[in-house]
Amino acid sequence: MKYLGLCGLAKAMLLFVLSFFVFFAVDKTKSEALKKFGRILAVSLCIIAVTLIALSLCTQFSGRFNCPLKYKQQNQCLR
């Protein structure tokens, strides 16, 4: 079940790549309003990615998983 934390890291990396491309596109545009919106979007994507990394590392090292499949398997064994 430890792979759940690694999935969060993969999603965070995808968000970082997406935010890089948003920063790159913002650099090429001429509209100031679009630049401001793009920067806000890219920064918020970076914040979400950092949050995902922190949560996935907490999941990896704490050993606590909220996986519904785990609870289903335990309930089936009790019956």
N, C-alpha and C positions, 0 to 999 in steps of 0.2 A: 504494500500500500504506500510505500515511500515515493513511488513515482508521481503521486499527486502533487508533491512539492516541485518536482522537476517540470511538470506541465505548466505550473505558474511561471517558472523561469523562462520557458519557451515563449509563453504569451507576452511576457515583459520584453523579451528581446525583439519580438515582432512589433511591439508598440514603439520601442526605441528606433527601429528602422523606419517605421512610418513617420515618426516625428522628425527624423533626419530629412526625409524627403519633403515634408511640409516646410521645414526651415529652408531647404534648398529652393523650393518653388517660390517661397515668399521673397527670397533674395532676388529672384528674376523678375518679379512683377513690379509694375510702376504705380499702381493704385495704393495710396496711403491707407485707405480703409481696409483694403484686402490684406495689406501687410500686417496691420494691427490685428485683424481677425486671425490670420495665419500664425502669428506669434503666440497669441493667446491659446489657440488650438494646440500648437506644438508643445508649449510649456505644460498645458494640462495633460497631454499624452505622456510627457515625461514624468509628471507627478504620479499619474496612474501606474506607470511602469515601475517606479520606485516603490510604490505601495504594494504592488504585486510581488516584487522581489522580497520585500520585508515579510509579507505574509507567507510566501512559500518557504522562506528560510525558517520562519517560526514553525511552520508545519513540519519541515524536515527534522529540526532538532528537538522539538517538543514531543513528537510521537503521537500527537493528538490529531485524529482525522475525523471529520464529520461526513463519512461516506455512508449513504443509506444501504449500499450493498452489504457492507459489513454487518449491519444490524439485522438485515433480512436473513443472512446466513446463520446468525446466532439464534434467531427466533425459530428457524426451521429445525435446528438441532434440538431445541428444547421441547418440541412437540412430539 
